[in-house]
């Protein structure tokens, strides 16, 4: 019987993200377990200092680059510290 261990993600983006973007670049690459876990669930969230947030549909992970299955609905300024988060199990 396999035991599922949470693989949390809380990583800032390395650049501003604009409404309509379909990729995000993180400040650090995800580990292989984080990337696999994120792809298994297919979702995470992006949140900024103002409390703006939305759910992300993640379809691919390539080190620090996330490909989204639907475009961002809002823009996130780098000065507001947008962070991609997920409590992946």
Sine and cosine of phi, psi and omega as CSV:
sin_phi,cos_phi,sin_psi,cos_psi,sin_omega,cos_omega
0.00,0.00,0.84,-0.54,0.00,-1.00
-0.99,0.16,0.60,-0.80,0.05,-1.00
-0.97,-0.26,0.79,-0.62,0.01,-1.00
-1.00,0.08,0.81,-0.59,0.02,-1.00
-0.94,-0.35,0.77,-0.64,0.01,-1.00
-0.86,0.50,0.62,-0.79,0.05,-1.00
-0.83,-0.55,0.99,0.10,-0.08,-1.00
-0.95,0.32,0.50,-0.86,0.05,-1.00
-0.77,-0.64,0.77,-0.64,0.14,-0.99
-0.47,-0.88,1.00,0.04,-0.13,-0.99
-0.77,-0.63,0.80,-0.60,0.04,-1.00
-0.92,0.40,0.43,-0.90,0.14,-0.99
-0.98,0.18,0.41,-0.91,-0.02,-1.00
-1.00,-0.05,-0.09,1.00,-0.03,-1.00
-0.46,-0.89,0.27,-0.96,0.10,-0.99
-0.88,0.47,0.44,-0.90,0.04,-1.00
-0.84,-0.54,0.74,-0.67,-0.05,-1.00
-0.97,-0.25,0.51,-0.86,0.11,-0.99
-0.81,0.59,0.72,-0.69,-0.02,-1.00
0.99,-0.12,-0.26,0.97,0.04,-1.00
-0.89,0.46,0.57,-0.82,0.05,-1.00
-0.88,-0.47,0.12,0.99,0.12,-0.99
-0.68,-0.73,0.46,-0.89,0.12,-0.99
-0.75,-0.66,0.62,-0.79,0.09,-1.00
-0.92,-0.40,0.78,-0.62,-0.03,-1.00
-1.00,-0.05,0.34,-0.94,0.00,-1.00
-0.94,0.34,-0.46,0.89,0.05,-1.00
-0.72,-0.69,0.52,-0.85,0.03,-1.00
-0.93,0.37,0.54,-0.84,0.10,-0.99
-0.97,0.23,0.53,-0.85,0.11,-0.99
-0.94,0.34,0.28,-0.96,0.04,-1.00
-0.85,0.52,-0.71,0.70,0.04,-1.00
-0.87,0.49,-0.62,0.78,0.04,-1.00
-0.90,0.43,-0.71,0.70,0.00,-1.00
-0.89,0.46,-0.71,0.70,0.02,-1.00
-0.89,0.45,-0.68,0.73,0.00,-1.00
-0.90,0.44,-0.66,0.75,0.01,-1.00
-0.90,0.44,-0.67,0.75,0.03,-1.00
-0.93,0.36,-0.54,0.84,0.02,-1.00
-0.89,0.46,-0.68,0.73,0.00,-1.00
-1.00,0.05,-0.51,0.86,0.03,-1.00
0.97,0.23,0.09,1.00,-0.02,-1.00
-0.60,-0.80,0.43,-0.90,0.09,-1.00
-0.45,-0.90,-0.16,-0.99,0.08,-1.00
-0.68,-0.73,0.37,-0.93,0.14,-0.99
-0.87,-0.50,0.72,-0.70,-0.05,-1.00
-0.67,-0.74,0.58,-0.81,0.07,-1.00
-0.86,-0.51,0.02,-1.00,-0.06,-1.00
-0.87,0.48,-0.42,0.91,0.00,-1.00
-1.00,0.09,-0.03,1.00,-0.01,-1.00
1.00,0.03,0.07,1.00,0.08,-1.00
-0.93,0.38,0.69,-0.72,-0.04,-1.00
-0.49,-0.87,0.45,-0.89,0.14,-0.99
-0.42,-0.91,0.39,-0.92,0.03,-1.00
-0.99,0.11,0.68,-0.73,0.01,-1.00
-0.97,-0.26,0.70,-0.72,0.16,-0.99
-0.99,-0.12,0.95,-0.31,-0.09,-1.00
-0.99,-0.17,0.83,-0.55,-0.04,-1.00
-0.94,-0.34,-0.27,0.96,0.02,-1.00
-0.42,-0.91,0.54,-0.84,0.07,-1.00
-0.78,-0.63,0.82,-0.57,0.04,-1.00
-0.75,-0.66,1.00,0.00,-0.06,-1.00
0.86,0.51,-0.98,-0.22,-0.03,-1.00
-0.98,-0.21,0.09,1.00,-0.03,-1.00
-0.96,-0.30,0.80,-0.60,0.08,-1.00
-0.95,-0.30,0.72,-0.69,0.11,-0.99
-0.97,-0.23,0.74,-0.67,-0.08,-1.00
-0.98,-0.20,0.60,-0.80,0.01,-1.00
-0.99,0.15,-0.22,0.97,0.12,-0.99
-0.59,-0.81,0.56,-0.83,-0.05,-1.00
-0.90,0.44,0.47,-0.88,0.10,-0.99
-0.86,0.51,0.62,-0.78,0.01,-1.00
-1.00,0.01,-0.28,0.96,-0.04,-1.00
-0.66,-0.75,0.20,-0.98,0.07,-1.00
-0.98,-0.18,0.50,-0.86,-0.02,-1.00
-0.75,-0.67,0.93,-0.36,-0.02,-1.00
-0.97,0.26,0.65,-0.76,0.00,-1.00
-0.86,0.51,-0.56,0.83,0.01,-1.00
-0.90,0.43,-0.30,0.95,0.01,-1.00
-0.99,-0.13,0.18,0.98,0.12,-0.99
0.81,0.58,0.85,0.53,0.05,-1.00
-0.89,0.46,0.70,-0.71,-0.07,-1.00
-0.75,-0.66,0.72,-0.69,0.08,-1.00
-1.00,0.00,0.79,-0.62,-0.08,-1.00
-0.76,-0.65,0.51,-0.86,0.11,-0.99
-0.25,-0.97,0.62,-0.78,0.09,-1.00
-0.96,-0.29,0.98,0.21,-0.19,-0.98
-1.00,0.06,0.76,-0.65,0.04,-1.00
-0.93,-0.36,0.00,0.00,0.00,0.00
